[in-house]
Amino acid sequence: MATFKADLETLGKLGTTLHDLAREAEGTKPKRVAAVSPHEQLQSTAAGLLLESEQLLGVLIPTIKERLGETGDVMANVARQYKDTDESNADSILDVYRKSTGDWTA
């Protein structure tokens, strides 16, 4: 029983950690090198900057932030919801957790 309680406590702490990582991901910005005027820049540089703004900053980072935040919510909520239960509910907890976090495979 003590191990089960410790596992739920750890799950709650991991939820907080994921929220922290979500905030950190949101603040992630690429480092800039020396500025080059548009007429001096290579096409590959322009393409890279476009990828950066559209894919990295526009899609990937917001998706990472959202996924980490949602999973952190699930972890914290499961830990809180089941804090007074015993190990006989482990399968139920795992089922709730899996259903709440969705499919992680591509």
A tleap script that builds the chain and sets N, CA, C and O, in Angstrom:
source leaprc.protein.ff14SB
mol = sequence {
  NMET ALA THR PHE LYS ALA ASP LEU GLU THR
  LEU GLY LYS LEU GLY THR THR LEU HIE ASP
  LEU ALA ARG GLU ALA GLU GLY THR LYS PRO
  LYS ARG VAL ALA ALA VAL SER PRO HIE GLU
  GLN LEU GLN SER THR ALA ALA GLY LEU LEU
  LEU GLU SER GLU GLN LEU LEU GLY VAL LEU
  ILE PRO THR ILE LYS GLU ARG LEU GLY GLU
  THR GLY ASP VAL MET ALA ASN VAL ALA ARG
  GLN TYR LYS ASP THR ASP GLU SER ASN ALA
  ASP SER ILE LEU ASP VAL TYR ARG LYS SER
  THR GLY ASP TRP THR CALA
}
set mol.1.N position { 0.822 -1.200 0.000 }
set mol.1.CA position { 0.000 0.000 0.000 }
set mol.1.C position { 0.859 1.254 0.000 }
set mol.1.O position { 0.541 2.216 -0.699 }
set mol.2.N position { 1.935 1.263 0.765 }
set mol.2.CA position { 2.799 2.447 0.828 }
set mol.2.C position { 3.422 2.736 -0.530 }
set mol.2.O position { 3.569 3.896 -0.916 }
set mol.3.N position { 3.787 1.681 -1.255 }
set mol.3.CA position { 4.366 1.863 -2.584 }
set mol.3.C position { 3.354 2.484 -3.527 }
set mol.3.O position { 3.694 3.363 -4.320 }
set mol.4.N position { 2.108 2.030 -3.446 }
set mol.4.CA position { 1.045 2.553 -4.291 }
set mol.4.C position { 0.835 4.041 -4.036 }
set mol.4.O position { 0.722 4.827 -4.976 }
set mol.5.N position { 0.783 4.421 -2.774 }
set mol.5.CA position { 0.631 5.840 -2.414 }
set mol.5.C position { 1.816 6.653 -2.930 }
set mol.5.O position { 1.647 7.765 -3.429 }
set mol.6.N position { 3.008 6.090 -2.805 }
set mol.6.CA position { 4.204 6.779 -3.296 }
set mol.6.C position { 4.151 6.932 -4.806 }
set mol.6.O position { 4.560 7.961 -5.344 }
set mol.7.N position { 3.649 5.910 -5.495 }
set mol.7.CA position { 3.522 5.988 -6.952 }
set mol.7.C position { 2.550 7.088 -7.358 }
set mol.7.O position { 2.815 7.836 -8.300 }
set mol.8.N position { 1.431 7.191 -6.654 }
set mol.8.CA position { 0.469 8.251 -6.956 }
set mol.8.C position { 1.053 9.627 -6.652 }
set mol.8.O position { 0.817 10.586 -7.386 }
set mol.9.N position { 1.809 9.714 -5.575 }
set mol.9.CA position { 2.461 10.981 -5.238 }
set mol.9.C position { 3.465 11.363 -6.330 }
set mol.9.O position { 3.543 12.523 -6.735 }
set mol.10.N position { 4.219 10.386 -6.793 }
set mol.10.CA position { 5.180 10.624 -7.871 }
set mol.10.C position { 4.455 11.043 -9.144 }
set mol.10.O position { 4.920 11.933 -9.856 }
set mol.11.N position { 3.326 10.415 -9.435 }
set mol.11.CA position { 2.540 10.772 -10.609 }
set mol.11.C position { 2.100 12.230 -10.532 }
set mol.11.O position { 2.163 12.953 -11.527 }
set mol.12.N position { 1.661 12.659 -9.367 }
set mol.12.CA position { 1.275 14.058 -9.184 }
set mol.12.C position { 2.441 15.007 -9.394 }
set mol.12.O position { 2.283 16.063 -10.007 }
set mol.13.N position { 3.613 14.638 -8.889 }
set mol.13.CA position { 4.808 15.471 -9.072 }
set mol.13.C position { 5.223 15.523 -10.538 }
set mol.13.O position { 5.650 16.565 -11.036 }
set mol.14.N position { 5.094 14.398 -11.220 }
set mol.14.CA position { 5.421 14.380 -12.649 }
set mol.14.C position { 4.468 15.270 -13.441 }
set mol.14.O position { 4.862 15.883 -14.434 }
set mol.15.N position { 3.220 15.338 -12.998 }
set mol.15.CA position { 2.270 16.248 -13.632 }
set mol.15.C position { 2.742 17.687 -13.536 }
set mol.15.O position { 2.663 18.438 -14.508 }
set mol.16.N position { 3.234 18.070 -12.367 }
set mol.16.CA position { 3.784 19.419 -12.182 }
set mol.16.C position { 5.006 19.630 -13.063 }
set mol.16.O position { 5.172 20.695 -13.659 }
set mol.17.N position { 5.858 18.621 -13.145 }
set mol.17.CA position { 7.049 18.710 -13.994 }
set mol.17.C position { 6.655 18.911 -15.451 }
set mol.17.O position { 7.271 19.712 -16.155 }
set mol.18.N position { 5.640 18.193 -15.908 }
set mol.18.CA position { 5.197 18.359 -17.295 }
set mol.18.C position { 4.633 19.748 -17.541 }
set mol.18.O position { 4.830 20.310 -18.619 }
set mol.19.N position { 3.939 20.311 -16.566 }
set mol.19.CA position { 3.459 21.690 -16.716 }
set mol.19.C position { 4.637 22.658 -16.833 }
set mol.19.O position { 4.604 23.588 -17.638 }
set mol.20.N position { 5.671 22.435 -16.032 }
set mol.20.CA position { 6.873 23.268 -16.114 }
set mol.20.C position { 7.528 23.142 -17.486 }
set mol.20.O position { 7.952 24.139 -18.071 }
set mol.21.N position { 7.609 21.919 -17.994 }
set mol.21.CA position { 8.196 21.700 -19.318 }
set mol.21.C position { 7.352 22.339 -20.419 }
set mol.21.O position { 7.896 22.832 -21.407 }
set mol.22.N position { 6.040 22.335 -20.257 }
set mol.22.CA position { 5.160 22.981 -21.236 }
set mol.22.C position { 5.437 24.480 -21.285 }
set mol.22.O position { 5.505 25.067 -22.365 }
set mol.23.N position { 5.596 25.096 -20.117 }
set mol.23.CA position { 5.917 26.532 -20.083 }
set mol.23.C position { 7.289 26.796 -20.703 }
set mol.23.O position { 7.481 27.785 -21.411 }
set mol.24.N position { 8.230 25.909 -20.431 }
set mol.24.CA position { 9.570 26.060 -20.998 }
set mol.24.C position { 9.539 25.899 -22.518 }
set mol.24.O position { 10.209 26.639 -23.238 }
set mol.25.N position { 8.769 24.944 -22.996 }
set mol.25.CA position { 8.653 24.737 -24.448 }
set mol.25.C position { 8.056 25.965 -25.115 }
set mol.25.O position { 8.482 26.363 -26.200 }
set mol.26.N position { 7.072 26.561 -24.462 }
set mol.26.CA position { 6.426 27.748 -25.018 }
set mol.26.C position { 7.429 28.889 -25.204 }
set mol.26.O position { 7.312 29.678 -26.141 }
set mol.27.N position { 8.402 28.969 -24.317 }
set mol.27.CA position { 9.395 30.033 -24.387 }
set mol.27.C position { 10.576 29.726 -25.290 }
set mol.27.O position { 11.488 30.542 -25.416 }
set mol.28.N position { 10.570 28.554 -25.924 }
set mol.28.CA position { 11.687 28.166 -26.781 }
set mol.28.C position { 11.681 28.986 -28.058 }
set mol.28.O position { 10.695 29.016 -28.795 }
set mol.29.N position { 12.777 29.635 -28.300 }
set mol.29.CA position { 12.950 30.423 -29.524 }
set mol.29.C position { 14.318 30.100 -30.103 }
set mol.29.O position { 15.277 29.913 -29.355 }
set mol.30.N position { 14.420 30.033 -31.415 }
set mol.30.CA position { 15.729 29.752 -32.026 }
set mol.30.C position { 16.698 30.908 -31.800 }
set mol.30.O position { 16.293 32.066 -31.697 }
set mol.31.N position { 17.978 30.573 -31.727 }
set mol.31.CA position { 19.003 31.609 -31.615 }
set mol.31.C position { 19.209 32.239 -32.984 }
set mol.31.O position { 19.164 31.559 -34.009 }
set mol.32.N position { 19.430 33.510 -32.985 }
set mol.32.CA position { 19.657 34.236 -34.239 }
set mol.32.C position { 21.151 34.462 -34.442 }
set mol.32.O position { 21.892 34.759 -33.505 }
set mol.33.N position { 21.558 34.313 -35.672 }
set mol.33.CA position { 22.933 34.658 -36.036 }
set mol.33.C position { 22.902 36.067 -36.606 }
set mol.33.O position { 21.850 36.705 -36.631 }
set mol.34.N position { 24.021 36.544 -37.054 }
set mol.34.CA position { 24.092 37.903 -37.596 }
set mol.34.C position { 23.053 38.096 -38.700 }
set mol.34.O position { 22.870 37.231 -39.557 }
set mol.35.N position { 22.393 39.219 -38.666 }
set mol.35.CA position { 21.358 39.511 -39.654 }
set mol.35.C position { 21.972 39.732 -41.034 }
set mol.35.O position { 23.034 40.338 -41.175 }
set mol.36.N position { 21.284 39.233 -42.026 }
set mol.36.CA position { 21.700 39.405 -43.418 }
set mol.36.C position { 20.534 40.047 -44.142 }
set mol.36.O position { 19.381 39.671 -43.927 }
set mol.37.N position { 20.824 41.003 -44.990 }
set mol.37.CA position { 19.742 41.652 -45.719 }
set mol.37.C position { 19.094 40.643 -46.670 }
set mol.37.O position { 19.760 39.730 -47.157 }
set mol.38.N position { 17.794 40.808 -46.932 }
set mol.38.CA position { 17.074 39.840 -47.759 }
set mol.38.C position { 17.699 39.607 -49.139 }
set mol.38.O position { 17.660 38.482 -49.636 }
set mol.39.N position { 18.269 40.633 -49.767 }
set mol.39.CA position { 18.831 40.432 -51.106 }
set mol.39.C position { 20.192 39.732 -51.064 }
set mol.39.O position { 20.682 39.287 -52.102 }
set mol.40.N position { 20.811 39.626 -49.882 }
set mol.40.CA position { 22.087 38.920 -49.741 }
set mol.40.C position { 21.913 37.483 -49.238 }
set mol.40.O position { 22.865 36.702 -49.253 }
set mol.41.N position { 20.731 37.141 -48.804 }
set mol.41.CA position { 20.556 35.832 -48.183 }
set mol.41.C position { 20.322 34.741 -49.232 }
set mol.41.O position { 19.695 34.971 -50.266 }
set mol.42.N position { 20.831 33.579 -48.941 }
set mol.42.CA position { 20.663 32.436 -49.823 }
set mol.42.C position { 19.216 31.949 -49.784 }
set mol.42.O position { 18.509 32.150 -48.796 }
set mol.43.N position { 18.789 31.312 -50.860 }
set mol.43.CA position { 17.434 30.761 -50.885 }
set mol.43.C position { 17.247 29.724 -49.781 }
set mol.43.O position { 16.169 29.621 -49.195 }
set mol.44.N position { 18.291 28.965 -49.504 }
set mol.44.CA position { 18.189 27.954 -48.447 }
set mol.44.C position { 17.977 28.605 -47.080 }
set mol.44.O position { 17.282 28.054 -46.226 }
set mol.45.N position { 18.573 29.769 -46.879 }
set mol.45.CA position { 18.374 30.495 -45.624 }
set mol.45.C position { 16.934 30.964 -45.518 }
set mol.45.O position { 16.307 30.839 -44.466 }
set mol.46.N position { 16.414 31.503 -46.610 }
set mol.46.CA position { 15.021 31.953 -46.624 }
set mol.46.C position { 14.078 30.781 -46.371 }
set mol.46.O position { 13.101 30.913 -45.634 }
set mol.47.N position { 14.372 29.631 -46.985 }
set mol.47.CA position { 13.539 28.443 -46.782 }
set mol.47.C position { 13.614 27.978 -45.328 }
set mol.47.O position { 12.602 27.591 -44.744 }
set mol.48.N position { 14.804 28.018 -44.751 }
set mol.48.CA position { 14.970 27.630 -43.352 }
set mol.48.C position { 14.204 28.541 -42.414 }
set mol.48.O position { 13.587 28.073 -41.457 }
set mol.49.N position { 14.237 29.836 -42.679 }
set mol.49.CA position { 13.501 30.792 -41.847 }
set mol.49.C position { 11.994 30.584 -41.967 }
set mol.49.O position { 11.256 30.723 -40.991 }
set mol.50.N position { 11.549 30.250 -43.178 }
set mol.50.CA position { 10.132 29.979 -43.380 }
set mol.50.C position { 9.710 28.723 -42.612 }
set mol.50.O position { 8.664 28.705 -41.963 }
set mol.51.N position { 10.532 27.681 -42.693 }
set mol.51.CA position { 10.255 26.460 -41.925 }
set mol.51.C position { 10.215 26.754 -40.430 }
set mol.51.O position { 9.354 26.262 -39.700 }
set mol.52.N position { 11.164 27.565 -40.002 }
set mol.52.CA position { 11.224 27.920 -38.581 }
set mol.52.C position { 9.941 28.593 -38.135 }
set mol.52.O position { 9.362 28.217 -37.115 }
set mol.53.N position { 9.494 29.579 -38.885 }
set mol.53.CA position { 8.323 30.331 -38.446 }
set mol.53.C position { 7.034 29.534 -38.598 }
set mol.53.O position { 6.176 29.566 -37.716 }
set mol.54.N position { 6.892 28.820 -39.710 }
set mol.54.CA position { 5.637 28.105 -39.937 }
set mol.54.C position { 5.555 26.789 -39.174 }
set mol.54.O position { 4.539 26.498 -38.543 }
set mol.55.N position { 6.608 26.000 -39.229 }
set mol.55.CA position { 6.545 24.663 -38.647 }
set mol.55.C position { 6.989 24.625 -37.185 }
set mol.55.O position { 6.274 24.111 -36.326 }
set mol.56.N position { 8.165 25.169 -36.912 }
set mol.56.CA position { 8.693 25.111 -35.550 }
set mol.56.C position { 7.878 25.984 -34.602 }
set mol.56.O position { 7.344 25.503 -33.603 }
set mol.57.N position { 7.790 27.267 -34.924 }
set mol.57.CA position { 7.108 28.201 -34.029 }
set mol.57.C position { 5.590 28.139 -34.161 }
set mol.57.O position { 4.870 28.389 -33.194 }
set mol.58.N position { 5.101 27.806 -35.364 }
set mol.58.CA position { 3.661 27.813 -35.597 }
set mol.58.C position { 2.952 26.512 -35.279 }
set mol.58.O position { 1.765 26.513 -34.955 }
set mol.59.N position { 3.675 25.389 -35.370 }
set mol.59.CA position { 3.025 24.089 -35.186 }
set mol.59.C position { 3.681 23.255 -34.087 }
set mol.59.O position { 3.026 22.867 -33.119 }
set mol.60.N position { 4.962 22.985 -34.241 }
set mol.60.CA position { 5.625 22.024 -33.357 }
set mol.60.C position { 5.644 22.471 -31.892 }
set mol.60.O position { 5.228 21.718 -31.011 }
set mol.61.N position { 6.117 23.670 -31.632 }
set mol.61.CA position { 6.213 24.133 -30.242 }
set mol.61.C position { 4.834 24.255 -29.587 }
set mol.61.O position { 4.672 23.813 -28.450 }
set mol.62.N position { 3.825 24.842 -30.265 }
set mol.62.CA position { 2.500 24.870 -29.635 }
set mol.62.C position { 1.925 23.471 -29.373 }
set mol.62.O position { 1.244 23.257 -28.371 }
set mol.63.N position { 2.201 22.527 -30.270 }
set mol.63.CA position { 1.715 21.161 -30.083 }
set mol.63.C position { 2.397 20.498 -28.892 }
set mol.63.O position { 1.746 19.826 -28.091 }
set mol.64.N position { 3.700 20.689 -28.778 }
set mol.64.CA position { 4.438 20.137 -27.635 }
set mol.64.C position { 3.905 20.722 -26.333 }
set mol.64.O position { 3.668 19.992 -25.370 }
set mol.65.N position { 3.717 22.035 -26.306 }
set mol.65.CA position { 3.201 22.699 -25.106 }
set mol.65.C position { 1.835 22.139 -24.723 }
set mol.65.O position { 1.584 21.837 -23.556 }
set mol.66.N position { 0.963 22.005 -25.707 }
set mol.66.CA position { -0.380 21.507 -25.433 }
set mol.66.C position { -0.353 20.063 -24.927 }
set mol.66.O position { -1.038 19.728 -23.961 }
set mol.67.N position { 0.428 19.221 -25.574 }
set mol.67.CA position { 0.485 17.799 -25.191 }
set mol.67.C position { 1.073 17.625 -23.785 }
set mol.67.O position { 0.563 16.839 -22.986 }
set mol.68.N position { 2.141 18.359 -23.496 }
set mol.68.CA position { 2.737 18.275 -22.160 }
set mol.68.C position { 1.759 18.770 -21.098 }
set mol.68.O position { 1.614 18.155 -20.041 }
set mol.69.N position { 1.089 19.886 -21.387 }
set mol.69.CA position { 0.127 20.440 -20.437 }
set mol.69.C position { -1.043 19.505 -20.185 }
set mol.69.O position { -1.444 19.296 -19.040 }
set mol.70.N position { -1.593 18.938 -21.266 }
set mol.70.CA position { -2.718 18.013 -21.123 }
set mol.70.C position { -2.317 16.771 -20.332 }
set mol.70.O position { -3.051 16.327 -19.448 }
set mol.71.N position { -1.158 16.217 -20.650 }
set mol.71.CA position { -0.706 15.014 -19.951 }
set mol.71.C position { -0.407 15.323 -18.487 }
set mol.71.O position { -0.675 14.503 -17.609 }
set mol.72.N position { 0.147 16.504 -18.225 }
set mol.72.CA position { 0.367 16.927 -16.839 }
set mol.72.C position { -0.940 17.045 -16.077 }
set mol.72.O position { -1.017 16.670 -14.907 }
set mol.73.N position { -1.977 17.568 -16.741 }
set mol.73.CA position { -3.303 17.655 -16.118 }
set mol.73.C position { -3.828 16.270 -15.762 }
set mol.73.O position { -4.339 16.048 -14.665 }
set mol.74.N position { -3.694 15.340 -16.712 }
set mol.74.CA position { -4.176 13.976 -16.475 }
set mol.74.C position { -3.445 13.356 -15.290 }
set mol.74.O position { -4.070 12.763 -14.411 }
set mol.75.N position { -2.126 13.494 -15.267 }
set mol.75.CA position { -1.342 12.911 -14.170 }
set mol.75.C position { -1.777 13.476 -12.825 }
set mol.75.O position { -2.005 12.729 -11.874 }
set mol.76.N position { -1.890 14.789 -12.753 }
set mol.76.CA position { -2.275 15.429 -11.495 }
set mol.76.C position { -3.694 15.033 -11.088 }
set mol.76.O position { -3.953 14.765 -9.915 }
set mol.77.N position { -4.610 14.997 -12.056 }
set mol.77.CA position { -5.999 14.651 -11.751 }
set mol.77.C position { -6.151 13.196 -11.317 }
set mol.77.O position { -6.895 12.900 -10.382 }
set mol.78.N position { -5.447 12.288 -11.994 }
set mol.78.CA position { -5.506 10.873 -11.606 }
set mol.78.C position { -4.937 10.694 -10.199 }
set mol.78.O position { -5.515 9.983 -9.378 }
set mol.79.N position { -3.817 11.332 -9.926 }
set mol.79.CA position { -3.208 11.224 -8.595 }
set mol.79.C position { -4.155 11.761 -7.522 }
set mol.79.O position { -4.287 11.168 -6.452 }
set mol.80.N position { -4.808 12.876 -7.811 }
set mol.80.CA position { -5.732 13.477 -6.847 }
set mol.80.C position { -6.992 12.608 -6.678 }
set mol.80.O position { -7.458 12.383 -5.561 }
set mol.81.N position { -7.526 12.132 -7.799 }
set mol.81.CA position { -8.765 11.351 -7.764 }
set mol.81.C position { -8.602 10.029 -7.017 }
set mol.81.O position { -9.520 9.585 -6.326 }
set mol.82.N position { -7.447 9.408 -7.155 }
set mol.82.CA position { -7.248 8.077 -6.580 }
set mol.82.C position { -6.364 8.075 -5.329 }
set mol.82.O position { -5.916 7.012 -4.900 }
set mol.83.N position { -6.108 9.233 -4.745 }
set mol.83.CA position { -5.176 9.304 -3.612 }
set mol.83.C position { -5.619 8.480 -2.404 }
set mol.83.O position { -4.779 8.038 -1.619 }
set mol.84.N position { -6.910 8.272 -2.247 }
set mol.84.CA position { -7.407 7.525 -1.087 }
set mol.84.C position { -7.805 6.086 -1.422 }
set mol.84.O position { -8.518 5.446 -0.649 }
set mol.85.N position { -7.357 5.583 -2.554 }
set mol.85.CA position { -7.702 4.211 -2.938 }
set mol.85.C position { -6.527 3.281 -2.665 }
set mol.85.O position { -5.443 3.721 -2.281 }
set mol.86.N position { -6.760 2.007 -2.867 }
set mol.86.CA position { -5.684 1.045 -2.655 }
set mol.86.C position { -5.279 0.405 -3.987 }
set mol.86.O position { -5.808 0.748 -5.044 }
set mol.87.N position { -4.346 -0.514 -3.911 }
set mol.87.CA position { -3.787 -1.125 -5.118 }
set mol.87.C position { -4.797 -1.918 -5.926 }
set mol.87.O position { -4.548 -2.207 -7.096 }
set mol.88.N position { -5.919 -2.274 -5.342 }
set mol.88.CA position { -6.929 -3.022 -6.089 }
set mol.88.C position { -7.512 -2.184 -7.228 }
set mol.88.O position { -8.129 -2.729 -8.144 }
set mol.89.N position { -7.320 -0.873 -7.178 }
set mol.89.CA position { -7.810 0.018 -8.230 }
set mol.89.C position { -6.754 0.327 -9.288 }
set mol.89.O position { -6.984 1.170 -10.154 }
set mol.90.N position { -5.623 -0.329 -9.234 }
set mol.90.CA position { -4.520 -0.018 -10.154 }
set mol.90.C position { -4.934 -0.164 -11.614 }
set mol.90.O position { -4.589 0.684 -12.438 }
set mol.91.N position { -5.667 -1.224 -11.947 }
set mol.91.CA position { -6.100 -1.415 -13.337 }
set mol.91.C position { -7.038 -0.302 -13.780 }
set mol.91.O position { -6.956 0.176 -14.912 }
set mol.92.N position { -7.920 0.102 -12.893 }
set mol.92.CA position { -8.847 1.193 -13.194 }
set mol.92.C position { -8.093 2.499 -13.422 }
set mol.92.O position { -8.411 3.254 -14.341 }
set mol.93.N position { -7.104 2.759 -12.591 }
set mol.93.CA position { -6.296 3.973 -12.727 }
set mol.93.C position { -5.556 3.970 -14.057 }
set mol.93.O position { -5.535 4.978 -14.763 }
set mol.94.N position { -4.957 2.849 -14.393 }
set mol.94.CA position { -4.224 2.734 -15.649 }
set mol.94.C position { -5.155 2.936 -16.832 }
set mol.94.O position { -4.782 3.591 -17.806 }
set mol.95.N position { -6.351 2.389 -16.764 }
set mol.95.CA position { -7.328 2.536 -17.837 }
set mol.95.C position { -7.735 3.999 -18.007 }
set mol.95.O position { -7.783 4.502 -19.129 }
set mol.96.N position { -8.027 4.682 -16.904 }
set mol.96.CA position { -8.383 6.105 -16.958 }
set mol.96.C position { -7.238 6.911 -17.559 }
set mol.96.O position { -7.453 7.773 -18.411 }
set mol.97.N position { -6.034 6.626 -17.114 }
set mol.97.CA position { -4.856 7.351 -17.599 }
set mol.97.C position { -4.674 7.151 -19.103 }
set mol.97.O position { -4.469 8.118 -19.837 }
set mol.98.N position { -4.745 5.921 -19.555 }
set mol.98.CA position { -4.554 5.636 -20.986 }
set mol.98.C position { -5.637 6.282 -21.840 }
set mol.98.O position { -5.345 6.848 -22.894 }
set mol.99.N position { -6.872 6.200 -21.395 }
set mol.99.CA position { -7.970 6.809 -22.155 }
set mol.99.C position { -7.839 8.329 -22.183 }
set mol.99.O position { -8.184 8.964 -23.179 }
set mol.100.N position { -7.354 8.901 -21.117 }
set mol.100.CA position { -7.245 10.358 -21.021 }
set mol.100.C position { -6.092 10.928 -21.827 }
set mol.100.O position { -6.175 12.058 -22.308 }
set mol.101.N position { -5.019 10.167 -21.982 }
set mol.101.CA position { -3.859 10.697 -22.709 }
set mol.101.C position { -3.890 10.369 -24.187 }
set mol.101.O position { -3.103 10.927 -24.951 }
set mol.102.N position { -4.762 9.495 -24.606 }
set mol.102.CA position { -4.882 9.194 -26.027 }
set mol.102.C position { -3.764 8.309 -26.546 }
set mol.102.O position { -2.966 7.762 -25.785 }
set mol.103.N position { -3.731 8.188 -27.855 }
set mol.103.CA position { -2.769 7.322 -28.531 }
set mol.103.C position { -1.482 8.089 -28.793 }
set mol.103.O position { -1.502 9.148 -29.421 }
set mol.104.N position { -0.372 7.559 -28.318 }
set mol.104.CA position { 0.925 8.215 -28.492 }
set mol.104.C position { 1.689 7.674 -29.688 }
set mol.104.O position { 2.814 8.106 -29.941 }
set mol.105.N position { 1.114 6.755 -30.416 }
set mol.105.CA position { 1.830 6.184 -31.554 }
set mol.105.C position { 1.407 6.868 -32.835 }
set mol.105.O position { 0.303 7.400 -32.947 }
set mol.106.N position { 2.311 6.841 -33.800 }
set mol.106.CA position { 2.021 7.488 -35.089 }
set mol.106.C position { 1.347 6.517 -36.020 }
set mol.106.O position { 1.023 6.872 -37.153 }
savepdb mol mol.pdb
quit
